[in-house]
């Protein structure tokens, strides 16, 4: 039917029907005809704005909807529609304000409540987001999107993954085959290490929506953490094939070349070469204009496992670090840096870490920094980038001039730190915590340092110094770092023994025989390289009836199986059955962990990546420790500890020496007991070392007052 030129209502209604049917060109033509008659026609302006949003023209959509609301601001749904556009534009704060306008008009508008909760989640204001979703559910308990989005907020909070999973299950009960809900459920399941369940959820989502890149990436991430790296890579490759410009997919494909563990030594060379190729491709892709997209994913995938290949990684890390720093600089403007401190002014030290809690990084260095730095000379600020909080977090908060805990957006962290104007920022580690990895790529203080919480050069041009240990570094150590190496005395840290009462346990509970000489091998399984697998059957041949106690992989059974199969192969090659000698224990809480060490006789340090806290944990029982001084700092932690104690008889120089020392300790009880007595008498020397703190204070004073590395 031909419409009259002045029939505004009919024109707009016809346009809306076209829009609902997806005929956007026809819809736009009718809206424009209506606006030619009346430029202030509310529905034509508003729904044309929503049409532009459908097309992805968000700036125009914002303009049109904003104009419509200036004509009639009394429609709650219209404000909610605008909030959705603002959130799509990356303006969550404005979206919250617009939702509040909608809710002032209609407090029961569930759509506005869900949008408000999502915008608050975007801002990492998670407690407020959860309260908003709960409000929506109090109005409509059967709204699946409210349950779904509530779950997305919950899984961002460490320790609340199970509650998040429950929310996703409620959403799926209301809408059983929604692929987005299935993908979200898989995320919660993977975080809880219910990895087989996560794989099933993701495959179900892909059966409903084949080629879904988010599901493919989730499947790749889950399979990767299960140790099924070839399947993970296949998922990442398919995602890249479907969306070649998807930077997250390319980053995942790059980091996926660094598996949790290796089946053979040859695989390390293959994967290292493949990682180099993918990194080079990512850098080339960066030059094609993907910096803005990459900045969003810095920290989501990190080269954490590169350091576990046993090689010097400086060149590869320089390439990665340069890429990350360029990406972050492209999206975050420079901040005003602190001026040189006046003579009478205390030096402001900021510590940025996700581990202000009972964690190795806290125990090794952060707690010592907080308790020992002279507050007459230094103000100390703590920036806790993760959501984890425990009794140690409370201690940290009290020890800081100001203590800020996340979660926060990177821009919010940037502003928070800049407001305190630190003279020096300390990163105890880089490439273990996502937010820390991103922040370290920005220049937020005149001097920025990292340390050996993860003993690997960052490659970041924004990091000036690497704070290391004089006893741990080999003579050629400077060549291993992009940063300027600072060798602090002794172990470089003020370490306090953590008082843990060992749990009462028995050998049969752990699968250890009462009469066996038991070797404790309690390092993370990804520290054990295939090239050294044969030390265990070689030791066993000379010490019949011995046993080796390992701890399962942090990511569960599937990841552990790769290592278990390696042991089976190498023991079989020596005519032995691995099951007769090797026990892989479940992961344990500290009292059980220390109790299990006590049931063993000898500690075998991992070769290539040495233990530190795990070595010191064994000191409760004074067990002899066999170690091999490696070519890199990360392989010399226990060597440094034993050197400081003066118990150097069990520091091997070659693999053959290592095997011979272990064999001798197992078979010569008098020597084993003599070493045990030496350990008992000298272990106090490694604790509460003020020398390292004095040197750190002198270093911080010098770099803060005498130079500005970032200027």
N, C-alpha and C positions, 0 to 999 in steps of 0.2 A: 504494500500500500504506500502510495506517495504521501509523505508527511508534509503538513503545512509548515511554512518557513517560521511561523511564530509559535509552533507547538513545542514549547520547551520540554515539557514533561515527557511527551512521547519521544522526542529526540534522545533525551537522557536515558529513558527506559530501554529504547532500542539499542543504544550504545552499551548499556550494561549487559544486555543479553548477548551482544556480540563478544564482549569482554569475557563473559563466563564461558562462552563456547570456544574461546581462544582465537577469535577473529579480530586481532588487535588493530589491524589497519582500518577495518570497517568501524570498529569502536572509536578509534581516534577521530575519524572523519566526522562522526556524529557529535562527539564531544566538542570538536572545534566549531561545528555549525551552531551548536547551542551557545557556545561562548561568543560567537560572532553576534548573536542576538542579545545576549546578556553577559558581559565579561565578568560579572560577579555571581554567576549562577553557582551555588555551593557544590551541588552534586557533580556538575560537569568538571569543575576545577579539582575536586577531591578525587574523583574516580579516574580522571585523566592522570593525576599524580600517581595513583596506584598502578595504572597501566604502565607509566614510565618506569616504575619500580620493577614491574614484571620484565621489562626489557633490559634492566640493569642500568638504566640512566638515573642513578640515584640523586645526583645533584639537582636535576630538573624535577624529579619526584618530590624532593624536599621543598623546592621553591613553590611548586603548585599546591602541595598539601598545606604548607605553612600559610599560603595566601588564603586557602579555603577556610582555615581555622581563624584567620583574622576577620573573616566575614561572619562566621558562625562558630563560636567557640564553646557551644553548649552541648555538643554531642560527644559522649564519652568514647564511643567506638572510634570516632574520627581521631581523637587524641591517641588512642591505642594504635591505630594504623600508622600514625606519624612516628610513634615510638619504634615501631618495627623498622621503618625506613632509616631512622637515626641509628639504630643498632647495626643495621646492615652497612651503614656508612662508617662504622668504627667510632661512633660517638655515644658510648654507653652511658656516660654521665647525663647527657642531654636526654637520652631515652628514658632514664629513671625519672627525670623531672617531668617529662611528657606523660609517663604512666601515672605519676602522682596527680597530674591535672585530670586525667581520665577517672582515676579512683575518687577524686574529690566530687566528681559528678555522679559516679556510680560505684560505691564501695564494693559491690558484689560482682564486678566485671572480671571474671576469671581470666579472660584473655590478657587483660592489662596486668593482672597479678603475675601471670606466667612470664610475660615480657619483662616486667620489672625484676623478677627473680633472675632471669637470664642475663639481664644487663648488669645486675649486681654481681653475678658470677663472673661476667667478663671483667669486672673491676676487681675481682678476687676478694670481694666483701662477702665472704661465704656465709657467715652467721646471719647477716641480713637477708641474703638470698634464701637460705633455708627457712627463715621465719616467714618470708613472703610466699614460698611454695606451700608451707603449712597452712597459711591463711587461705590460699586458693583451695586446698583440699578440705578445709573446714566448710567451705561453701559447696564444693562438689567433690565428694570423696571418690567419685568414679571418673574423674578427668585423667585420662592416661598421660597426657602431656605434662601434667603437674607432677605425677609420679616419676616420669622419665627424667624431667629436668631436675627434680630434687635429687635423683640418683647421680646425675652428672656433677652436681655440687658436692655431694657426699664423698665421691671417690677422689676428689682433690684433697681430702683431708686424711692424712696418714692415720690408720687405725679405724677408719669408719667405712672401709670398703664393704664389709658385710652388710651394713645398713644400706649402702648404695645398691648392692645386689638385690636386696629385698625390695627396694623401690622399683627396680627394673622388672622384677618378677611380677609386681602388681600391675605395672604398665602393660606387660605382655598378657596378663590374664584378661585385661580389658580389650587389648588389641593384639591377638596372638601372633600374627605373621608380619608385624611391622619390622622391616629390616634395620631401621635406625635403632629400635629398641633392642634387637638382637645383637647389634654391634656394640651397643653400650653395655649390655649384659656381659658380653665377652671381655670387655675391658675390666670390669669388676672381677670376673672369674680369673683372669690372668694376674691381676694384682694380688689375688688371694692364693696364687699358685695352683688354682684349679685349671691347669692348662689344657687338659684333654677336653674338659667342658667348654672352655673358651673356643677351642678349635671347632667343636661341634656347633656352637652358636654362630660362629662366623661362616662356616660352610652352609648352614641353614639360611643365613642372610644372603649369601651369594647364589643359592639356589632360587631365591625369590627375586633377587635383583642382580643378575649376572654382570660382571664387569664393574661392580661398585668399587671404586678405588680405595675408599676409606676402609671397606671390609678387607680388601686385599692387603692393605698396609697393616691392618690389625692382625690379620692372619700371619703375615710375614714376621711381625714383631713377636707374636706368641711362639711361632715355630723357632725363631732365632733363640729366644730365651730357653727353649726346651733342648737346645743343642742340635736341632734338625736344620742346620744352616743351609744345606742345598735346597731344601724345600722352601725355606724362607726367601732365599735369593730368587727362586722361581716366581714367588709372589711379588716381590719388589720389581722384578723385570717386567712382569705382566702389567703392573701399575704404571711403570714408565712408558711401556708401549702404548697403553691406552691414553695417557696424558703426558706427552714428552716434556711439557713445560711445568710439570708439577715438581716444584723444588723439594718438597718433603719426600716425595718418592725417590728422587735422585739422591738425596742425602741418605735415605734409608738404604738404598742400593750400595752406596759408597761404604757406609759403616758396617753394613751386613757382610762385607768381605772380611771382617775381623771377628771370627767365631769365638764362642766361649771357651772352647778347647779344641784340640787338634787330634786327628786320628794318627797322623804320622808327621815326621819331620819335613818330608817333601811338601806336605800340605801347607806348612808355614810359608815356604818360599812362594808357592803358588798364590796363596791368599795375599801375601804382602805385595806381590807384583800386581795382582788384580786391584788391591786397594789403591796403589799408586796410580793406576790407570783411571779408576773411577774418580779419584780426587782431582786428577788433571782435567778430566771431563767436566767435573763440577766447577772447577775454576774457569774453564772456558765458557761454561754456561752462564757463570756470573758475569762475564764480559758481555753477554748478550742481554743484559738488563734484568737479571733476576735477583739483584741484591736486596731489594725491598722484601721480596718473598722469603729469601733465605734468613733475613734478620728475625722473622717470626719463629723460626725453628731452631735457632742457635740454642744448644743445650738439650733439645729433644733427642737428638742422636749425637753421641760424642765418641771420639776415638779412644775410649777407655781401655779397650782390650789390645790396642796396638802395643802398649808397653809390655804385654805378656808374651811377646814373641822372642824376647831375649836379645834384642838388637838395639843399637843406638838409633834413635828416631828423629834426630834433629832436622834433617832435610824434609822429611814428610811432615813433621809438626810445623815447620816454618811455612810450608805451603798451606796447610790447614789454617794456621793462626792468621796468616795474612788475609785469607778469604773471609774468615769470621770477623776480623777487625774492620775490614772494608764494609762488610754487610751492616754491622752495628753502627758504624760511623755514618752510613748513608741514611739511617733512620732516626738517629738521635743526635741532636745538636750538642756542641761542646758546652761544658759548664764552666763557670768561673772557678778557677782553682784557688786554693788557700794561698795567702801571701806568706812570705818567710816569717816564721814566728819571731816575735820580739825577744830580746834577751831574757826578760822576766816572765815570758809567756810559756805555759806548759805546751808541750808538743801533743797535737791531737792524733791519736792512732785509731784507725778504724779496722775492725776485723770482720771480714765478709765470709760467711760459711753457712752451709746447710746442716752443720753438725755440732750445734751447741746442745748436745745431749749425749747419753752414754754410747759413744761411738769411738772408734779408734782415733779418728782425727782429733776429737775433743781430748781424749786421754793423753795422746802423744804430745801435743803442742798447745792447743788453745787454752786449756785449763792452766797450764804453767804460765803462759803469757798473762792471763787475766789475774792470777793470784800473785805474780812476782814483779811485774813492772812497777817501778817506783812512781806512785801517784803524785809525789811532789814535783816530778819532772814530766809526767805524761797523763793526759786524759785519754781514757779508752772507751770506744764506742763499739757496741756489738750489733751486727746486722745479721740476724738469723733468718736465712732465706727459705727455710722449710717450715712445715706445719707441725713437725714432731716436737713434743714438749714432755719433759720428765723432771725428776728431781735435780739433775745436773743443769737443766735449763734454768731452773729457779736460782741455782747458785750463780750461773753466768749473769743473769739479769741483775743480781745484787752487786756484782763486781764491776759493772759497767757504769760509766757516767750517764750513758743513755743506751737502752737496749730496745731494739725494734725487731719484732718477729713478723714474718710473712704469714700467709702469702700476700704478695703484692705484684702488680705489673712492673715490668722492667722500668718503665718511665717513672713510676712512683718510687721505686727504689733509687733510681738516679736522682730524683729531686730530694729524697730523704737524706741520702748521703751527702749530696752537694750542700744542703742546708747546714750540715755540721762542719763543713769545710775541713776535712781531715788533711793533715800534712803528709801522712803516710797511710796507705791502705795495705793491709796484710791479707792475703788469700792463702790459708793453710793448704789448700789443694785447688786444683782446677781440673775439670773434666770428670767430676763425680756427682756434682749437684747441678741441675739445669740452670737455675737462676744465677748461681755463682759463675758458671761458664760464660753466660751472656754478659754479666756485669763486668767481668774481668777484661772483656774486649773493649771496654770504654775507658777513657781517661777521666777519672773522677777525683784524683789526687795528684799532686806534683810528683810524688814518689809512690810506686806500686810494686809490691813484692809478693812472691809466692813461696811456698815451702813444700816439704816432701810428704804431705798427707797422701798425695799421689805422686810418687817420685819420677816425674817425667817432665821434660821441658814443655812449656805451653806452646811455643812458637808465636805467641802474641807480642806484637810490637808495643803493646800498652803495658807490659810487665817488664820492669827494669832489672829486678834482682831475683835470684833464686837462693833462698836461705837454706843452706845445707849443713852437713856435719863434717867436720875435719876428719874424723875417724872413718867415715863411711865412703868418702870420695877417693877414687883412684888417682894416680898422678896426672893422668891426661884428662881429668874430668871437665875442664873448661870447654873442651871440644864437643861435649855432649849437650850443651845448653845454648839456647838462643839468648837467655837472660845473662846478666853478669853474675857469675857464681860467687857466693859469699860463704866461706867455710867457717862456721861458728865452732867454738871449741868442743871437743869431746863428742857427745851424741847430739849436741846443738839444742837439746830440750831439757826443761825442768820437768822430770817425770816423777809423779808420786805413785807408790804402790797402791793399787786399788784393793781395798779390803773385801775379799770375797770368801765366804765360808764354803769350802767344798762340800758338795752334796755327798751323802753317804751312798756309795754304789758298790757293786761287786763285779768282778770280772765276768762271770757267766751272764750277767745282765747285758754286757756289751759284746758278748760273743768271743771273749778272750779266755784262753785256757789258763787255769791256775798256775801251771808250771812253765808257761812260755816266757821267754824274754820278749817283752812287748816294746816295740818302737812306736812312739807317738809321732804321727805325720799329720798334724792338725791344721795345716795351711789350707786356704781356699784352693779347690781343685784346679782352677785355671792358672795357678802358679806352677803346676807340674808340667814340664815339657816332655814330649815323646822321646827326645834324645837321651833323657836320663832315666827312662823307665826301667832299664835293666839293672840299675843299682840294687833294686829290691830282691830279685831272684839271686843276684850275686851274693848279697849279704846272707840270704836264706841258705844258700849252699854251704856256707861256712858256719852257720848258726842254726843247725837243724831244730825244728820245733818252734822257731821264733814266729812272731806275728807283727803285722804292721796295721796300725789303726789310723784310718783316714776319716774325714768328715765329708758328708755328702755336699754336693754343689748347692750354692744358695738358691738356685732356680729349680731345684727339685730333682726327681728321679730320672726324668728323661735326659737332662744335662749330665747327671752322674753316670748314666749308662755308657757314655762315650769313654770315660776314664776307666770304668770297670772292664770294658771290653779290651782296652789297651793292656791292662794288667793281665787279663786272661791270656792274651797273645804272647806277651813277653815271658810270663812264667812258663807257658807251654814250650816256648823255644828253648828253655833251660831244663826241660823234662820235669817240670813241677806244675802243680795245680794251684792257681791263684787262690781258690777258695780255702785251701788249707793254711794259707799264710795271711791273707788280706781281709780286713774287716772294714766296711764303710759304715760309719755310725751316722745316725740322724743328727741334724743340727740341734744344738742344745743352748739353754740359757747359761749365763756365766757360772752359777754354782755347779751345774752338772758338767760344764765344759772343764772347769778346773778339777773337779772330782775325777773325771775320766783321765785327765793327764796323770793324776796321782796313782792310777792303777797300772800305768806303764812304767818302764824302767829307763828308757833312753829317748831323747828327743832327736829326731832327724829333721834338720832344717831343709826347706825347699831350695833347690839349686836354681840360680838365675834370678829369682825374686825371693829374697830372704824374709824371715819373720822378724817382727819387732815386738808388738804387744803380745803376740802369741808365744814368742820366746820368753818374754818376761812373765807371762802367766804361769809358765812352767817352773819359774823360780820358787813358787810356793812349795814345791816338792824337791828342789835342789837336784833335778835330774841332769846328768851330763847332756850336752848339746853338741851334735856334730854338724858343722857347717862348712861351706866351700866359699871362699872369697871370690866373687864374680868380677867381671870386668867393668860393671856399671854400678852406680850407687845403690840401685834397688836390690842388687844381689849381695850387699855387704852389711846389712843391718846387724845381723847376729854376730858377724865378725867384729864389728865395732863394739858391740856390747861385751863380748868375751875379751877383747883387747883391753877395754877399760877396766875389766875385772882382773886382768893379768892371767886369765885361764886360757891360754892360747894352744894348749896341746891338742885340742879337738877342732882346730881351724885347718881345714884341708887346703892344699894348693892345687890338687888335681882330683879328678873323679876317682881315680884308683886310690889315692890317699883317703878320700871320703869313705869308700867301701871298706878299706882296711881298718880305719878307725872304728867304724860301726861294728865290724866283725870282732875287733879286739875288745871293745866295750861289752859286747854280748857274751864273749867267752872267757874273759879274764875278770873275775869278780873283784879281785883286789884293786885293779886299775880303775874299774868303774866306781868303786867305793871311794877311792882316793880323789877322783875328780869330783864326786858328789860332795866330799868334805871341802874341797877348794871352792866349789860353787857356794856352799853355805857360808863360808867365811868371808867371801869377797863380794857377794851380790849387792850389798849395801852401797857399793861405790857408784852404781849406775843411777841411783835415785837422788833427787833433790840437789841437782848440780847447779849451784848459783853461778858458776863460772860462765856457763852458756848465757844466762840472763844478763850478766854484766856486759858481756860482749855484744849482745843484742841491743842493750840500752845505748851503748857507745855507737853502734852502727846507726840506730834510728836517729840519735841526736845529730850525728855527722851529716847524714843524707838530708834530714829535714832542714838543717840550718845552713849547710854549705852549698847545696845544689838543688836544682829543680829539674828532674829528669824529663818532665813532660813539657817544659817550656820551649 
